[in-house]
Amino acid sequence: MDDEVQPRSNEERLRELLVRGRAGDAGAYHAFLRDLSGHLRAFLRKRLARLPEDVEDLVQETLIAVHNQRHTYDATQPLTAWVKAIAKYKRVDLLRRRAACELRNESLDDDLDLCSRDESEAVTARIDVAALLERLPARQRVSIVHMKLHGLSVIETSRLTGMSEASVKVGVHRGLNALAAMIRNRR
């Protein structure tokens, strides 16, 4: 086998298209978004098998987030890990929005006798945490949501938000301290 050319992986091809697109090649960037949308659609269909009607919206939301955060991508790192982190964040957002809509639209008066004490306390705790998080400055709230609620690493959170790793760590630390103080003051 002399000088046989190995085919490029999807990872390499997509990374090359994104890098060229960031350098000003509009055609390459268009190809990147087109090809990435196909990969995202397949990726999200598997993860949203019970919500097939939401797949296309989530593909579009993820593509918008990738576009808005493209400057944060480090071309020396795997592209798929970066995109998957964004898609995971968008999927969690979708599931959280759906849960919040279901909570708002559900009449609790008719079903109070069916709810166990533990279940109602868990719902109240989720609502309370969401209300407390809203009171935090955006940098602290975003850092906590990504790292503590979505389970992303400092590096992933930094890439998604455009904040430095140190800022992410400080945001989590200060935000958790502020949340603890808010909880203490509610008693």
N, C-alpha and C positions, 0 to 999 in steps of 0.2 A: 504494500500500500504506500505508494510514494506520493507525497504532497497532497494527501486527501484533506480537504477542507472540512472541518467540523462545523455543523450547523450551530448558529447562535441560539442560546436559550431565550425564552420569552423574557426572562429577567434582564438579560443583557440588552436585548433589543429595546425593551421599554425604557431602560435606564439611558441608553444612547439617545433615544428620541426625546426624552425629557431634557437631557443635558443640551442637546442641540436646540430644542425649543426655548430653553432659558437663555440661550445665546442669541436668540433672535430669529431662528428658522421657524417661521409660522407653519409651513407644511409639516415639518417634523412634529411640532407641538400638536397640530390637528390630528396627525396619525397616532400620537401618544394617547390623546384623550379618547379617540375612537377605539383603539385596541384595548386600552385600559378598561373602558366601559364594558366590553365583552367579558373580560376576566372578572371584573367586579360583579357583573350580573350573575355569572356562574357561582362565584364565591358566596354571594348573598342569598341566592336561591336555596342553597344547601342549608344555610343558617336561619332562613325565614320560611321554612317549608309550610308552616301553619299560617303564614301571612303573605301569600303570594302576591296579593294586590298592592303590597307596600314595597316590593322589590325595586320597581322602576324608580319610585320616588327616592328611595335610599341610594340607588346608584347615582342619581342626579345630585343629591345632597353631598355624597362622598366626592364626586367629581368637582363640585364647586369648592369643597374644602381643600382638595388636592391643589386645585388651581390657586386658591388664596394663600396656601402655605407652601407653594412650590419653591419659594426662595429659602425655605428652611431645610430642604432636602440636602443631605450630604452625599455627594455622588460616590464616595468611597464606601458607603454602607449599602446593604441590600435594599433595593427599592420596594420589594414586596413586603418587607417588615414594616416599612414606613407607611405604605398604603393600607396594609391590614390594620395598623393601629388607628388610622383615621377612620376606616370603615367600621371597626369595632366601636369606636367612640360614637359614630353616627347611629349605629344599630342600637346601642344602649340608650341614646337620646330618644330614638323612636319608641323603644319599649317603655321608657319612662313616660313619654307623652301619652302613649296609649293607656298606660295604667292610670295616669292622672285624669284623663278624660273619662275613663270608666268610673273612677271614684267620684268625679263631679256629677256624672249623669245618673248615678245609682241612688235611689231613694233608700236611705237607711231606716226610715220610720217603719216601713212595711216588714223589714227583716230583722229587727232588733232582737227578737227572741231566738233567731237562728245563729246569731254571732256569739262565739265563745268570748269570754273575757280576754283571753290571750290575743286572739285575732284582732279585736278592736283596739287593744293597747298597741299592737304592732302598727296598725294603720295610723293611729294618732302619733306614734313616734316618728314614722316616716314623714308625716305632714309637718311635725314640729322641727325636724332636722332640716327639711326643705326651707321652712320659714327662717330658721337661724342662719342657714347658708346665704340666703338672700340679703341678710344684713351685713355680710362681710364685704370688704373691698373686692373688686373684681379679680385682682391678681391672686389674692388669697383663696377666694372661692374657686376659681378655675383650677388652681394647683391642687386643692383638696379634692375636688370632683374627679379630676383625671387620675390622681394617684390613689386616693383612699376609696373612692366609690367605683372607679372603672378598673383599678388595679394596674395602671400603667406605671412604668418606671420613671425615674427622674429624667432620663435621657429622652424617652418617648414623649413625656409631657413637655419638655423643653422644645423638642422639634415641632410638636403640634401647636404650641402657643407662641413660639418665637421668643420666649423668655430664656434667659441664661439658666443653666442648671443651678447655679447658686441662688438665683431669684426664685426658682421653683421651690427649692428646699426652704428658703426663708419664708416664702408664702405659705407653705404647709405648716411650718413651725408656728408662725405668728397667727395663722388662721385657726389652728387647733387650740392655741392658748386663748384666743378671743372667744371661740365657741365654748370652751370650758368656763370662762368667766361669765358668759351669757347664761349658761345652764345653772351655775351657782347662784346667780342673781335672780333666777326665776323661782327658787325654792322659798 
